[in-house]
Amino acid sequence: MNTEKKPAVLKELNRRAKRPNRLRTEVNLWRLQQIAEKNPQKILAVPGKVLSEGNLTAPLTVIAQKYSQHAAEKITKAKGRALLWAELPKQKPSQILIIG
């Protein structure tokens, strides 16, 4: 049995990820760009779907449950990283910023 405690940010993300699909967050790229400008060096965690509206001017690291095809392409084209939800535990909790 694993007795290691999960950090609070991971517990909160798991709680939000278990919500019904209709209650999950949908965030456009332009909004992620705005948030990243105010919070450099953070990993943006979206417990829902990232949509493709907007353009990126800087590389972002985003973890989400789902990406629209164009959103993932735009993130990688801007030299960012579009990570899947399964990669969440590998990240440092202090660098994660919950969006939505």
Summary of the structure (lengths in Angstrom):
residues: 100
radius of gyration: 13.3
end to end distance: 32.6
largest distance: 45.3
contacts: 285
relative contact order: 0.23
helix: 41%
strand: 27%
